[in-house]
Each structure stands twice: as structure tokens, then as C-alpha cells.
Amino acid sequence: MLLEMQTKILLVSDNEPVRDSLSGVLQSENYEVVAAANAQEAFESRRQIGLLLVDLDLPAEEGWTAIQRIKAFNPFLPIIVMTGQSDLRELVAAAGVSALVERPIDVPALLQILRELLAEPVQSRVQRICNHESDFR
């Protein structure tokens, strides 16, 4: 009997209640969650993850730092950015991020985006990163 591997999601947020709440939701959807409170913890936890879910509003621009460091390690990793700022769509898309989710978070929409990104072929990710095809969510 083969066991189905869970997709590992790295969740980065300095807000502990948000980390705990989203971790619970993701685990209830059968994802393995690794939680980090800052960019350093995120980078240390970067191995064998299937998706990065990162709060851009970490102190001292640590959200961008986490994205840059992890993308350098795995440039094709799907990344979902969470933010309370409504004017970052173009900037986030230009950075090669897969999706932007504004707070307050619509959990069913987040889960749908997550499923779509995890099912996305690598070729589509490459095209988005290279700006050949804009499939930003």
C-alpha cells in the first residue's frame, strides 16, 4: 500500500494567532504545515516545501527578504503573498509571485488558489516568472 505524500506548505507570519489559525485550516485540508515567524526561520525551513505562503507585512521588510532568499533556492516554487495593502498587485506580480491574497483573508478563495497553484504545471510557472504569460492570481 502506497501512502500519499502531503504537500508541505511553509507559512510565514509574525502574527501567532494568524499562523495558528491558518495552520489549522491547512492541516484540516491535509497539507503539512511548517510555520515560521520571520525570514530567518523561513529560510531555515525551506527544504522540500511545495508552496510558500508569506505575510508581506513582516517587520523590517522581512516578507520580501523571505521571498528573495527562498526564490534563490527554488525559483519555481509557487508563492502566495498575504498583505493588508491593496496597492501591491503589480509589484508582487513583477517579483514572480504566483498570487496575492488581501486581508481579511477569504479562506475558501485562498484554498482554491492553493489547489490551483499546486496543480499548475512547471512550464506554466516558468512562463509566469519570465512574464511570457501573466497568470497572476
Stockholm file with secondary structure:
# STOCKHOLM 1.0

chainA/1-137         MLLEMQTKILLVSDNEPVRDSLSGVLQSENYEVVAAANAQEAFESRRQIGLLLVDLDLPAEEGWTAIQRIKAFNPFLPIIVMTGQSDLRELVAAAGVSALVERPIDVPALLQILRELLAEPVQSRVQRICNHESDFR
#=GR chainA/1-137 SS CCCCCCCEEEEECSCHHHHHHHHHHHHHTTCEEEEESSHHHHHHTCTTCSEEEEETTCGGGHHHHHHHHHHHHCTTCCEEEEESCSSCHHHHHHTTCSEEEESSCCHHHHHHHHHHHHHSCHHHHHHHHTTSSCCCC
#=GC SS_cons         CCCCCCCEEEEECSCHHHHHHHHHHHHHTTCEEEEESSHHHHHHTCTTCSEEEEETTCGGGHHHHHHHHHHHHCTTCCEEEEESCSSCHHHHHHTTCSEEEESSCCHHHHHHHHHHHHHSCHHHHHHHHTTSSCCCC
//
